[in-house]
């Protein structure tokens, strides 16, 4: 993951989300300004994407819950870590 983040930041990405749905159920928000020091949000918090998406927030609960509203269990691949990046 660190190598991928390095590549994204080298290409100009401002923020990378690492959503851990398998173990810790947290979102780590990495920023190009501090790529080794992510902000960590647990399922009771709102994750944000500053400065890439000013004002954008998302409840971590919506990302780590077993089935997101409006989706069936079949829509979530097993054993997968999700990343959100914005260039």
N, C-alpha and C positions, 0 to 999 in steps of 0.2 A: 504494500500500500504506500509506503513512503516514497518509493521510486515513481509510482504513478502520480502522486501529489507533486513531486518535484517536476515531473514532465508537464503537468497541468499549469503549475505556477510559472514555469519557464515559457509557456505559450501565452501567458498573460491572464490566466484565470485568477480571479480575486478571492474566491471562496470555494472550498470543497467540503461537502458533507459526507461523513462516514456514518451510516446508519447501521448499528449493530442490533439485529433482530434475533440473533441466536443465543447470545450469552448475557450481556449486561443490559440490554434493552435501553441503550442510550444513543444519542446523536452527538458525534464529535464534529465541531465546526472549525476547520482549519482555514486560516487566512494567509495570504501571500506575505503580509507584513510580519507574521510570526508563525511560520510553517511547522514548527516543532512544538508549539504550545496551543493545542486546541481548547476551545471552550467546550465543556461537556454538559449536555442537558439530559436529564432523566425524564422518565415518562410523565412526571407531574409538571413539567415545564414547557414553555414555548421556545422552540429553536428559532434562531433568526439568521439572516444571511447578509448582514452589513459587511462591507459597503457595496457589495454587488447588487443587492436588491433592497434598497432602502425601504424600511417599513414592513417588509415581508416577515411574517412569523408563521409557524406551523406547530400545532400541539404534537409533541413527541409521541404521545399516546396514539395518535392517528397513524403514526408510522410503524410502531412496534406492536400494535394490537394484533391478535391472531388473524383477524379478518377485517380489513378496512371497510367502512360503510359503503355499500353499493357494489362490493366485489365478493365473489365466491372464494372459498378456500383454494380452489383450483387455480386462481389467478396469481397466487403467491408461490414462486418457485421455492422448493425446499433447499435449505442450506446456502442461501445466497445473501451476500452483503450488498446493499444498495449504495450508490454514490450519486450525489447531485452536484453538478458543477456548472458554472455559468461563466462564459467568456465575454 
